[in-house]
Amino acid sequence: GHEVAITNYGGALVAIMVPDKEGKLANVIQGHDNIQDVINSPEPYLSTLIGRYGNRICKGKFQLHGKEYNLPINNGPNSLHGGKKGFNAKVWDALQMNDWSLVLKYVSPYGEEGYSGEVRVTVVYSFTNDDELVIEYMATTNKKTIINLTSHGFFSLSGIANPTPTIDNLICEINADYYLPIDETSIPTGEIRFVKGTPFDFRTPTRIGNRINDTTNLQIVNGRGYDHNWLLNTNGDINAVAATLYDPTTGIEMTIHTDQPGVQFYAGNFLDGSFMGKKGVAYPLRSGLCFETQHYPDSPNQPAFPSTTLRPGETYTTSTIYQFGVN
């Protein structure tokens, strides 16, 4: 009886129904009740797919095969999540293969949002009997390009409630010794910093609210809380645990597995309760959080970061698993 609901507009997750500690089904993803609200959402990335490039590219510029590419600027001085109309705002071709899997396909034409190459993308959603939401991404190109796909799910392990509780009391663990510091525009500085002794140390289960407002830490100030990329210790092993999240009130736990090198933990710092979500419920500040598995932000401009270049003849593949249970 557990289920996931998805729309082919932006590949948005609109419901993830899993049981809490009392056995009652709870919807643990933030979304909208109808397609018009999804299309017109003040939060355009609310639980959608992201592409061609998840996260930020500094000043919307990067160089590839000796040519400079210019992307739309839509986040301060930078380009964010694929531009002004990224994969989150596209209608995908959809085919439900069976009761537990859905295939979405989209062809991104050459030059879309300033990117090179025609890119053919397939995303497969599966929901297993073990309450695992599996997201598999595949892409090919006819010309050298960059790509960094992810899902921007806004998780709320308290379920749909009015008012929606903040994430402060959730217990978080991230399997990472290092994170990427950012400047005041949320672009990585290029430094890789040890988490020990900082608010970014989640190597043991830690209440999120303990240090999220530590304004003595410049990185907390720059991100308005947590909005940073952690460098996972998992070395691309999808069987290893990348992160866990636990709600002591509902007992719902989410475990994340991925083959990606990083995860962007975004704490909903820009949610402000100004729009209504499912069942007319407002989503106030930090009422939901995102664990966006991905390559690092601004990688095309950071030679020391793992490459996000895709070439003709290659196939981009990556998988992420969000598994739900009761602790």
Secondary structure in CASP SS format (residue, H / E / C, confidence):
PFRMAT SS
TARGET T0000
AUTHOR 0000-0000-0000
METHOD secondary structure of the structure
MODEL  1
G C 1.00
H C 1.00
E E 1.00
V E 1.00
A E 1.00
I E 1.00
T C 1.00
N C 1.00
Y E 1.00
G C 1.00
G C 1.00
A C 1.00
L E 1.00
V E 1.00
A E 1.00
I E 1.00
M E 1.00
V E 1.00
P E 1.00
D C 1.00
K C 1.00
E C 1.00
G C 1.00
K C 1.00
L E 1.00
A E 1.00
N E 1.00
V C 1.00
I E 1.00
Q C 1.00
G C 1.00
H C 1.00
D C 1.00
N C 1.00
I H 1.00
Q H 1.00
D H 1.00
V H 1.00
I H 1.00
N C 1.00
S C 1.00
P C 1.00
E C 1.00
P C 1.00
Y C 1.00
L C 1.00
S C 1.00
T C 1.00
L E 1.00
I E 1.00
G C 1.00
R C 1.00
Y E 1.00
G C 1.00
N C 1.00
R E 1.00
I E 1.00
C H 1.00
K H 1.00
G H 1.00
K E 1.00
F E 1.00
Q E 1.00
L E 1.00
H C 1.00
G C 1.00
K E 1.00
E E 1.00
Y E 1.00
N E 1.00
L C 1.00
P C 1.00
I C 1.00
N C 1.00
N E 1.00
G C 1.00
P C 1.00
N E 1.00
S E 1.00
L E 1.00
H C 1.00
G C 1.00
G C 1.00
K C 1.00
K C 1.00
G C 1.00
F H 1.00
N H 1.00
A H 1.00
K C 1.00
V E 1.00
W C 1.00
D E 1.00
A E 1.00
L E 1.00
Q E 1.00
M E 1.00
N E 1.00
D C 1.00
W C 1.00
S E 1.00
L E 1.00
V E 1.00
L E 1.00
K E 1.00
Y E 1.00
V E 1.00
S E 1.00
P C 1.00
Y C 1.00
G C 1.00
E H 1.00
E H 1.00
G H 1.00
Y C 1.00
S C 1.00
G C 1.00
E C 1.00
V E 1.00
R E 1.00
V E 1.00
T E 1.00
V E 1.00
V E 1.00
Y E 1.00
S E 1.00
F E 1.00
T C 1.00
N C 1.00
D C 1.00
D C 1.00
E E 1.00
L E 1.00
V E 1.00
I E 1.00
E E 1.00
Y E 1.00
M E 1.00
A E 1.00
T E 1.00
T E 1.00
N C 1.00
K C 1.00
K C 1.00
T E 1.00
I E 1.00
I C 1.00
N E 1.00
L C 1.00
T E 1.00
S E 1.00
H C 1.00
G C 1.00
F C 1.00
F E 1.00
S C 1.00
L C 1.00
S C 1.00
G C 1.00
I C 1.00
A C 1.00
N C 1.00
P C 1.00
T C 1.00
P C 1.00
T C 1.00
I C 1.00
D C 1.00
N C 1.00
L C 1.00
I E 1.00
C E 1.00
E E 1.00
I E 1.00
N C 1.00
A E 1.00
D E 1.00
Y E 1.00
Y E 1.00
L E 1.00
P C 1.00
I E 1.00
D C 1.00
E C 1.00
T C 1.00
S C 1.00
I C 1.00
P E 1.00
T C 1.00
G C 1.00
E C 1.00
I C 1.00
R E 1.00
F E 1.00
V C 1.00
K C 1.00
G C 1.00
T C 1.00
P C 1.00
F C 1.00
D C 1.00
F C 1.00
R C 1.00
T C 1.00
P C 1.00
T E 1.00
R E 1.00
I H 1.00
G H 1.00
N H 1.00
R C 1.00
I C 1.00
N C 1.00
D C 1.00
T C 1.00
T C 1.00
N C 1.00
L H 1.00
Q H 1.00
I H 1.00
V H 1.00
N H 1.00
G H 1.00
R C 1.00
G C 1.00
Y C 1.00
D E 1.00
H E 1.00
N E 1.00
W E 1.00
L E 1.00
L E 1.00
N C 1.00
T C 1.00
N C 1.00
G C 1.00
D C 1.00
I C 1.00
N C 1.00
A C 1.00
V C 1.00
A C 1.00
A E 1.00
T E 1.00
L E 1.00
Y E 1.00
D C 1.00
P C 1.00
T C 1.00
T C 1.00
G C 1.00
I E 1.00
E E 1.00
M E 1.00
T E 1.00
I E 1.00
H E 1.00
T E 1.00
D C 1.00
Q C 1.00
P C 1.00
G E 1.00
V E 1.00
Q E 1.00
F E 1.00
Y E 1.00
A C 1.00
G C 1.00
N C 1.00
F C 1.00
L C 1.00
D C 1.00
G C 1.00
S C 1.00
F C 1.00
M E 1.00
G C 1.00
K H 1.00
K H 1.00
G H 1.00
V C 1.00
A E 1.00
Y C 1.00
P C 1.00
L C 1.00
R C 1.00
S C 1.00
G C 1.00
L E 1.00
C E 1.00
F E 1.00
E E 1.00
T E 1.00
Q E 1.00
H C 1.00
Y C 1.00
P C 1.00
D C 1.00
S H 1.00
P H 1.00
N H 1.00
Q C 1.00
P C 1.00
A C 1.00
F C 1.00
P C 1.00
S C 1.00
T C 1.00
T E 1.00
L E 1.00
R C 1.00
P C 1.00
G C 1.00
E C 1.00
T C 1.00
Y E 1.00
T E 1.00
T E 1.00
S E 1.00
T E 1.00
I E 1.00
Y E 1.00
Q E 1.00
F E 1.00
G E 1.00
V E 1.00
N C 1.00
END
